[in-house]
């Protein structure tokens, strides 16, 4: 019962597949037919569009190009037949004799030119322009490849060959420089109006500026001789007979500038050049005279900016002059109170030849230790205790230093190496406030440490350098600009510049015959008559007056007598 059903199902599937195949074939067939139709239609339209152009090309070909080609073929065929006939006639003439061959050759050649004169003329019309173009290119290349120069002549006599007139101008300038010293013999004259002639020259025969200069000098009517001239920045300074003497003088200047440092390099800043050539005899000097000129100096005016700690005396001493001379240069306007930033005039000696020395130096510098503060809330704010002493480290420095005439002009860092690290200074300070403080300007009867952030005493209350040091000097790392405070409440007696060597100074009267002094400050923060309280900022640490470095000079005066401050304050 099931077999008929399966058979019917198979037949149905077979019919369905056959139908799909037929549909696909029909689709491809229709697509192919349509494609062929479209291509034919496009071809017809393109043919219709290009037909006028095609007809034009055919017409031109038929009317001109085709005709020319046909004529050329016919002409070539005729020439080939003519060559065949001419060869046959010459072969027959050989049987008669050599003279007959020559006669036949002339006749055949003449007839060929007459018969094919149109073809020959056409060939010549094409070949002549091409040949002329090649000839023109060759001519241009040949003449542009030649080396042209000017032949310099005086009174019809050729002197030298130069590249251009600029060489002559430079040589004439050198001649003028060589003659600038020639005042003894005014009869020496040089013809400076030469004639020039353009010529083709060999590159090896062109003379340089120095040679042209010598040739021009040879045209003079004076006495000349070989010498070596010294030029600085293109200007002739002088000439000596021996070039070895001149080189020795220059090298001696460089060696003297280097001193004993054999590793240093020395060079002139200016463009220094020695030129050997002809010089008028009267312009040649002795080596001693030229050496005196090049090792001499001249005065030059410069402006100097006053720095911290400068005085008229120190500036005069540093510049190898006197106070009187310094005042004269500045119209007697210099006083004792020079302030940093003031401008003053100086006269310095400037050498004829400036020498630059380059040295590589190695040195060690201390690495300043840092101060670390540890707060202690169990102690009052005026409490301070040193826990660890600070130790400076060591750093090795390698620098390249440039000196001009012995003065440092530039410094380049080559390397920095820490040899020994620094050890921080540790200070314990109190942070607890006292129950009560002094009123403004009222003394408490006890003194506090005047520089809370610095605790190093560099000089004590003792004899020093044959003089008694009447106070203590307080300093430390990065001391400059640190705050100085009033050791106790009181009234400011004086505040400002002190001519006794203290520089910027503050004096405070605390009553009961007690006075304190704070010297060498960089800046004063109070004024005379002002009331200050204990711990109030009154100045900043500096190095004014007679000082060798930033510090606070602190003195305690009891009823007019200076006493040891450490009996009243502690670190």
LINZI-V749130 format. One record per pair of residues at least 24 apart in sequence whose C-alpha atoms are under 7 Angstrom apart, sorted by the first residue. I is the first residue (numbers start at 1). J is the second residue. D is the distance in Angstrom with one decimal. If there is no record, write none. Layout:
[[I	J	D] [I	J	D]]
//
This chain:
[[146	200	6.6] [147	200	5.7] [147	201	5.7] [147	202	6.6] [147	203	6.7] [148	198	7.0] [148	199	5.7] [148	200	4.5] [148	201	5.6] [149	198	5.9] [149	199	5.6] [149	200	6.2] [149	201	5.9] [150	196	5.8] [150	197	5.3] [150	198	4.8] [150	199	6.1] [151	196	5.5] [151	197	5.0] [151	198	6.4] [151	199	6.8] [152	194	6.7] [152	195	6.0] [152	196	5.0] [152	197	6.9] [153	194	5.8] [153	195	5.3] [153	196	6.4] [154	194	5.2] [154	195	6.5] [159	215	6.4] [160	207	6.5] [160	212	6.6] [161	205	6.7] [161	206	5.1] [161	207	5.8] [162	206	5.2] [162	207	5.6] [163	206	6.4] [167	209	5.8] [170	209	6.6] [171	209	5.3] [171	210	6.7] [171	212	6.0] [171	213	4.7] [172	213	6.6] [174	213	6.5] [175	213	6.0] [175	217	6.9] [177	235	7.0] [177	236	5.7] [178	236	6.7] [178	279	6.2] [179	280	6.9] [179	283	6.8] [181	283	5.0] [182	282	5.6] [182	283	5.0] [184	282	6.5] [188	220	6.5] [188	221	5.6] [188	222	4.7] [189	220	5.5] [189	221	6.1] [190	217	6.7] [190	219	6.3] [190	220	4.5] [191	219	7.0] [214	277	6.0] [214	278	5.3] [217	278	6.9] [223	280	6.0] [223	281	5.9] [224	278	6.2] [224	279	5.5] [224	280	4.3] [224	281	5.2] [225	278	5.3] [225	279	5.7] [225	280	6.5] [225	281	6.2] [226	277	5.5] [226	278	4.6] [226	279	6.3] [227	276	5.8] [227	277	5.7] [227	278	6.1] [227	279	6.2] [228	274	6.5] [228	275	5.6] [228	276	4.3] [228	277	6.3] [229	274	5.5] [229	275	5.2] [229	276	6.2] [230	273	6.0] [230	274	4.7] [230	275	6.7] [231	272	5.9] [231	273	5.1] [231	274	6.1] [232	270	6.5] [232	271	5.6] [232	272	4.7] [232	273	6.5] [233	270	6.1] [233	271	4.8] [233	272	6.4] [238	290	6.4] [239	284	5.1] [239	285	6.1] [240	284	5.4] [240	285	5.5] [240	286	6.0] [240	287	6.1] [241	284	7.0] [245	287	6.7] [249	291	6.6] [258	357	6.6] [264	357	6.6] [264	358	5.6] [264	359	4.8] [265	357	5.7] [265	358	5.3] [265	359	6.9] [266	355	6.7] [266	356	5.7] [266	357	4.6] [266	358	6.6] [267	355	5.7] [267	356	5.5] [267	357	6.8] [268	353	6.8] [268	354	5.8] [268	355	4.5] [268	356	6.1] [269	354	5.6] [269	355	5.8] [269	356	6.3] [270	354	6.9] [294	352	5.4] [294	353	6.3] [295	351	6.7] [295	352	6.4] [296	351	5.9] [296	352	6.0] [297	349	5.7] [297	350	5.2] [297	351	4.1] [297	352	5.7] [298	349	5.4] [298	350	5.2] [298	351	6.3] [299	347	6.0] [299	348	5.6] [299	349	4.7] [299	350	6.0] [300	347	5.5] [300	348	5.4] [300	349	6.3] [300	350	6.4] [301	345	7.0] [301	346	5.8] [301	347	4.6] [301	348	6.5] [302	345	6.0] [302	346	5.3] [302	347	6.2] [303	343	6.5] [303	344	5.8] [303	345	4.8] [303	346	6.0] [304	343	5.6] [304	344	5.4] [304	345	6.2] [304	346	6.8] [305	341	5.6] [305	342	5.7] [305	343	4.8] [305	344	6.7] [306	339	6.7] [306	340	5.0] [306	341	5.2] [306	342	5.2] [306	343	6.3] [307	340	4.7] [307	341	6.4] [308	340	5.3] [309	544	6.0] [309	545	6.8] [311	338	6.4] [312	336	6.8] [354	404	6.8] [354	405	6.0] [355	404	5.7] [355	405	5.5] [356	402	6.8] [356	403	5.5] [356	404	4.5] [356	405	6.5] [357	402	5.7] [357	403	5.0] [357	404	6.5] [358	400	6.8] [358	401	5.7] [358	402	4.7] [358	403	6.4] [359	400	5.7] [359	401	5.3] [359	402	6.6] [360	398	7.0] [360	399	5.7] [360	400	4.4] [360	401	6.3] [361	398	5.7] [361	399	5.5] [361	400	6.5] [362	397	5.6] [362	398	4.5] [362	399	6.6] [363	396	5.8] [363	397	5.4] [363	398	6.7] [364	394	6.5] [364	395	5.5] [364	396	4.4] [364	397	5.9] [365	394	5.9] [365	395	5.4] [365	396	6.6] [366	392	5.9] [366	393	5.5] [366	394	4.7] [366	395	6.1] [367	392	5.3] [367	393	4.5] [367	394	5.4] [367	395	6.3] [367	422	6.1] [368	392	5.0] [368	393	6.6] [368	422	6.7] [368	477	6.0] [369	422	5.3] [369	423	5.8] [369	424	5.2] [369	425	6.7] [369	477	6.6] [370	424	4.9] [370	425	6.0] [371	424	5.8] [371	425	4.6] [371	426	5.9] [372	424	6.6] [372	425	5.9] [372	426	4.8] [372	427	6.2] [373	426	5.9] [373	427	4.9] [373	428	5.8] [373	429	6.8] [374	427	6.1] [374	428	4.7] [374	429	6.3] [375	428	5.9] [375	429	5.2] [375	430	5.9] [375	431	6.2] [376	428	6.5] [376	429	5.8] [376	430	4.7] [376	431	5.8] [377	430	5.7] [377	431	4.8] [377	432	5.2] [378	430	6.7] [378	432	6.3] [379	430	4.3] [379	431	6.2] [379	432	5.6] [380	430	4.7] [380	431	5.6] [380	432	4.4] [380	433	5.5] [380	434	6.1] [381	429	6.8] [381	430	4.4] [381	431	4.7] [381	432	5.5] [381	433	5.8] [382	430	6.5] [382	448	7.0] [383	429	5.5] [383	430	5.0] [384	427	6.8] [384	428	5.6] [384	429	4.4] [384	430	6.5] [384	571	6.4] [385	427	5.7] [385	428	5.0] [385	429	6.5] [385	571	6.8] [386	426	6.3] [386	427	4.6] [386	428	6.3] [387	426	5.3] [387	427	5.5] [387	428	6.7] [388	425	5.4] [388	426	4.9] [389	425	5.1] [389	426	6.8] [390	423	5.4] [390	424	5.0] [390	425	3.8] [391	422	5.6] [391	423	4.9] [391	424	6.8] [392	422	4.8] [392	423	6.5] [393	420	4.9] [393	421	4.6] [393	422	3.8] [394	418	6.2] [394	419	5.4] [394	420	4.8] [394	421	6.5] [395	419	5.3] [395	420	6.8] [438	533	6.7] [438	534	7.0] [439	533	6.7] [440	489	6.8] [440	531	6.5] [440	532	5.9] [440	533	4.8] [441	489	4.7] [441	490	4.3] [441	491	6.1] [441	531	4.5] [441	532	4.7] [441	533	4.9] [442	489	4.9] [442	490	5.6] [442	533	6.6] [443	488	5.7] [443	489	4.3] [443	490	5.7] [443	510	5.6] [444	488	6.6] [444	489	6.8] [446	488	6.7] [447	487	4.8] [447	488	5.3] [447	568	6.1] [447	569	5.8] [448	487	4.7] [448	488	6.7] [448	569	5.7] [449	487	6.2] [449	569	5.7] [449	570	6.3] [449	571	6.4] [450	484	5.7] [450	485	5.1] [450	486	6.2] [450	487	5.3] [451	483	6.3] [451	484	4.9] [451	485	6.2] [455	571	6.1] [461	564	5.8] [470	555	6.7] [470	562	6.5] [471	553	6.5] [471	554	5.5] [471	555	4.5] [471	564	6.6] [471	565	6.5] [472	553	5.8] [472	554	5.4] [472	555	6.8] [472	565	7.0] [473	551	6.2] [473	552	5.6] [473	553	4.6] [473	554	6.4] [474	551	5.5] [474	552	5.1] [474	553	6.5] [475	550	6.9] [475	551	4.7] [475	552	6.6] [479	541	6.6] [479	550	6.1] [479	551	6.6] [480	541	5.3] [480	542	5.3] [480	550	5.4] [481	522	6.9] [481	540	5.0] [481	541	4.8] [481	542	6.3] [482	540	5.4] [482	541	5.2] [483	537	6.3] [483	539	6.2] [483	540	4.8] [483	541	6.4] [484	537	5.7] [484	538	5.9] [484	539	5.1] [484	540	5.5] [484	541	6.5] [485	535	5.0] [485	536	5.1] [485	537	4.3] [485	538	5.4] [486	533	6.9] [486	534	5.3] [486	535	5.2] [486	536	5.5] [486	537	6.5] [486	538	6.3] [487	534	5.7] [487	535	6.3] [488	533	6.3] [488	534	4.0] [488	535	6.8] [489	532	5.5] [489	533	3.9] [489	534	4.4] [490	531	5.8] [490	532	5.6] [490	533	6.5] [491	529	6.0] [491	530	5.8] [491	531	4.5] [491	532	6.2] [492	527	6.8] [492	528	5.0] [492	529	5.2] [492	530	5.4] [492	531	6.3] [493	528	5.4] [493	529	6.1] [494	528	4.8] [495	524	6.7] [495	526	6.6] [495	527	5.4] [495	528	5.6] [496	524	6.4] [501	545	4.8] [501	546	5.0] [502	545	5.2] [502	546	6.5] [503	544	4.6] [503	545	3.7] [504	544	6.2] [513	558	5.7] [513	559	4.6] [514	557	5.9] [514	558	4.8] [514	559	6.2] [515	556	6.0] [515	557	5.0] [515	558	6.5] [516	555	5.6] [516	556	4.6] [516	557	6.1] [517	554	5.6] [517	555	4.9] [517	556	6.6] [518	552	6.3] [518	553	5.6] [518	554	4.9] [518	555	6.8] [519	552	5.8] [519	553	4.8] [519	554	6.6] [520	544	4.7] [520	545	6.0] [520	551	7.0] [520	552	6.2] [520	553	6.6] [521	552	6.7]]
//
